[in-house]
Amino acid sequence: METTNYGFSKVVALPFADAVVKVKEVLALEGFGQLTEIDVQAKMKEKVGADMEPYVILGMCNPKLAHQALLIETEIGLLLPCNVIVYEKEGVVRVAAQKPSLMSQVVEKEALATVADEAEKRILSALDSIV
């Protein structure tokens, strides 16, 4: 697993379409549901005529944790949902997820850090289970 200051990512040994399905499955096991799905490849072709490799953004949400976060900070919705991307580049499929801890770095409230840490733990568990 690779880590940046804003996310986690890893190469997976699955074809792109299978990786998208697997990401949804493993996140569901951690209590996350899919709110949105953006086919970036199709949108770039449609909007600017650009060809690119497969790239999907999944807006994932754990309703219980999102509710707790909203009770702590009403405008935290600006940082929700947790985005997860699946993309293929030069034949390699990669899955990446934003770090929920970004929320508590931006909004400095201790109670929010607890919620973000729990979300991060669940997302990492899900990503770790994908091979």
N, C-alpha and C positions, 0 to 999 in steps of 0.2 A: 504494500500500500504506500502510495506517495502522498505527501501532505504539503499543502501550501498554507499561506496565512488565511485563505478563504475557503479551502476545500480539501477533499480526499479524493484520490483517484487510483484506479488500478486497471491493468490489462486483464481481459477475461478471455478464456478459450472457448468462446461461443460465437456462432454467427450473429450478426447484428440483430436480426429479428428475434432470435431466441434470447439474446441478452436483454432486450427490452421486456419481453415476457417475464424472464427470470427476475429482473429488478423489481417489477411490480409484485411478483409472488413473494419474494423475501421481505420486502418492505411491508406487505400486508401482514406477514407473520409478526412483525414488530409493531403493529397497530397503525400503520400509515395507509391512507387511502389516496387514490389518484384524483386530484381536482382538475388538472389540465394536462393536455398533451399537445405539444407544438412540434410539428414536423418541419424543422428548420430547412432541411434540404428542399422540400416542396415549396415552402414559402419564399425562399431565395430565388428559386426558378420562376415562380409566379410573379414576384414583385420586382425583381431586378434582372431577370434572365440569366442568373448565375447558376452554373453547374457546380455542385459540391458533393462530397461523399455523404452517406447517411448520417444524420444528426437529429436527435430528438431531445426535447426538454420536457421532463415530467415534473409537474407541480404536485408534490406529495405533502400530505398533512396527517398528523396524528391529532384527531379532534380533541382528545382529552388534554394533551399538552398544549395545543393551540388555545384552548379555552382558558387554561391556567395562565398562559402568557398574556392573553387579552385582559384578564382580570387585573394583572399586575401593571400593564402598560397598554392603554387603549390603542395607541398608534403603532403598536408592534406589527400590525397588519401590513405595514409598509415593507417589512422584512419577511413576510410569509407569502406563500408556503415555502417549504424546503424544496429547492430545486435540485433535481437529479438529472444528469445528462448521460446519454448513451450515444457514442459516435464511433465512426470507423474512419481511420486515417491510414492510407497506404496499406490496407488489408488487415490492420490491427484494430480490434474492437476494445474500447475503453469505456468504463463506467466511472462517473465522478459525481460527488455530492457536495453541496455547500455545507460549511460548518455551521451548525446551529449556534455554536458559541459566539458567532459574530453578533448575534442579537444582544448578548449580555456585554459584549465589548462596546457596542454602540450605545446601548441604554444601560447605564451603570446602576443597576438595581440588583441587590444580592438575591432576592427571591427569583428574579428572572434567570439568574445564572444557574440556579438549581434546575429549573425547567429546561433550559437550553442544554445543560449537561446530560440530562436524561434523554433528550431527543438525540443528542450526539452519540451517546452510548448505543442507542437502538439502531441508528443509521450505520454506525461502524460494525455492529453485529451483523446486520443485513449484508453489507458489502463484503465482509469477511467470508460469508457463506457462499459467495459466488466464485466459481473457479474458472 
